């Protein structure tokens, strides 16, 4: 018998699958039940596939192959998220156009995916940097613009002066650009935004971004991450009147209209009697107002100004995550608490963000840990006003500089005027009513989520389809003129404006309305825009008239299973949900959630337990592992390492073990009676096969069918492989095995190790692929255990467990239970009031 050699087998079957693409193609007109199985498409970097790609792509491949064999019409496509900053930066460095480097990377990724045996429908491939695709990205921009969901405004952004571009918060690390490591500054720029905030709550018949999370099967951690990012909070808007020693607004003749206020949003208005200072964001309008009126209103103006300049160097993410809170007191300015009239100091601090809430907070150090930390640093008073119990009988207005611990929960109010003695919830309700009655505030719901900034001052992205005309203003490009193609006459070196600014061919246009000379928008779109709708395009990738035909969307959408990294828990998934909800609200589709089921693969760590990194020299290259062990071994090993969602360390010994398992499977062909592997290819006649009577093996085969089927559907691949290993061991111990058991085993193995399964299947004489076979069904009668463990309870407590026949009758079970020596100790001399029998599980005796 020849030896197992994946180097001979795998290229052969890779070629076979490429020549028989219909094996894995989705049928638009099929009557079979559909299943849309989707991977998060990769960014085609020069590094090629990594072990994380292999892990998640193998998982979806197993599910796709299994469902096809179960008779489902499976759509399992793949494409490439090809626009983005890394490709452009590489082009700047190497002077090679990003189109060429991206194409080269895509070819390498495709080669590796085929090497791994992933059963994609390659006829549906999409590449976001191709005009045929980004034409429809631009169409989506126009759809949003025409429906009031895309707009342009001046906004503060993270600006890298070295890269000369806007950076997302996630691209800023410790105040520095993640790519060039230079300091990032805040800069005011005219930018395009999408109104994602319009869809936070239910919008007509379309479920909101919050409520929609309740109807999809996603990991709770992912749903929680989305809720936290949206940041819905119910509370009160409270107006603190500004008092300033040098301002005329404090004169006795002031009117209500001349008063100035700091508006504060708080979810804990019940703690307001414990407020000992107010904090405003560096960009809060009150600071610029005071400066504009008269800089000498702020007696420490130079100190405040210096702090404001320092803040401009920090990103929002740095400000939110800073371990040490910093700030400066605005000398000469106080804020008046509307409930007790007390004047408290005002600080400017960068841990408060100008675009979240009102850009100001009331600080209650006794009942907020962040406020307490700040108060300790600046030696500010701490006043307790909430107690877990009734609190002190007598109010005292004592303030202290230290507190043993902050009490952040709801409780009972004290030191709180007329609200003393009320529970927090009742106090909040009454306080909000008082604020509204006195026009000093109101109940309000706030969100952290802000509209999506989509402008990028870079080249390698989808151009924004807008034209500027002196006469007509902002004009959308007609749909008939799409795509607006990226020009090639550009210099990639960033200058602070998009490289498109320098392209004469790009800007030499006429206004679509009046025909006069006009200029195109030179910014390109955030690459997240491209990836927010790509899953629609797979349903109809060749359509030149629409992003996808309605009937084809109805055939395939929504996605049944989506698998990808948890690092995309927020932005990509949130933006994709937003796009889907826009389409639903405008009547283009009849569903409002794109991904019904979502699962994440865990991180594969290096063998030393650290994260894989080229700089650490601990990266495992899939190409190298396939050369050594074969793709089947790599697939099986990554699925066998542990639960899909867990982080797992690489273990070279583990892949060796899996390879030996496949060698064992290879040798099983020798155990089929009268089967000659050198035969011309005919399947042995059934009459030639020995009539092997082996009830135990038969039971194990049927149990394995049940186990593997259920584990694939639950994505418990490691335990499915374990069951296959157990059955292989049992088959190996047999002197002979039936063709029925052997072929069944190959089919069960095939989604996990498709190359060896195809080869062994062909050795049986089959000319068609094993993936044309039907998935085996188990016989329920054959998986019933001959014996079961019967649990015996007395008054609800387990007192004994006994082995009994699986088909034991109720009468027999009762007699055995009453005669158990352990049970007799609990029932002798007592009246048995009731005996409950649960077949196959337990007897419960009640005395």
Secondary structure, 3 states (H helix, E strand, C coil): CCCCCHHHHHHHHHHHHHHCHHHHCCCCCCCCCEEEEEECCECCCCCCCCHHHHHHHHHHHHHHHHHHHCCCEEECCCCECCCCHHHHHHHHHHCCCHHHHHHHHHHHHHHHHHHCCCCCCHHHCCECCCHHHHHHHHHHHHHHHHCCCEEEEEEEEEEECCCCEEECHHHEECCEECCCCCEEEEEEEEEEEECHHHHCCCECCECCCCHHHHHCECCHHHHHHHHHHHCCEEEEEEEEEEEECCCHHHCCCCCHHHCCEEEEEECCHHHHHHCCEEEECCCCHHHHHHHHHCHHHCCCHHHHHHHHHHHCCCCHHHHHHCCCCCEEEEEEEEEECCCCCCEEEEEEECCCCCCCCCCEEEECHHHCHHHHHHHHHCCCCECCCEECCCCCCCCCCCCECCCCCCCCCCCEECCCHHHCCCEHHHHHHHHHHHHHHCCCEEEEEECCCCCEECEECCCCCCECCEEEECCCEEEECCHHHCCCCCCCCCCCCCCCCCHHHHCHHHHCEECCCCCCEEEECCCEECHHHHCCCHHHHHHHCCCCCCCCCHHHHHHHCCECEEEEEHHHCCHHHHHHHHHHHHHHHCCCCCCCCCECEEEEECCEECCCCCCCCHHHCCCCCHHHHHHHHCHHHHHHHHHHCCCCCCCEECCHHHHHHHHHHHHHHHHHHHHECCCCCCCCCCCCCHHHCCCCCCHHHHHHHHHHHHHHHHHHHCCCHHHHHHHHHHHHHHHHHCCCECHHHHHHHHHHHHCCCHHHHHHHHHHCCCCCCHHHCCCCCCCHHHHCCCEEEEEEEECCEEEEEEEEECCCCHHHHHHHHHHCHHHHHHHCCCCCCEEEEECCCEEEEEC
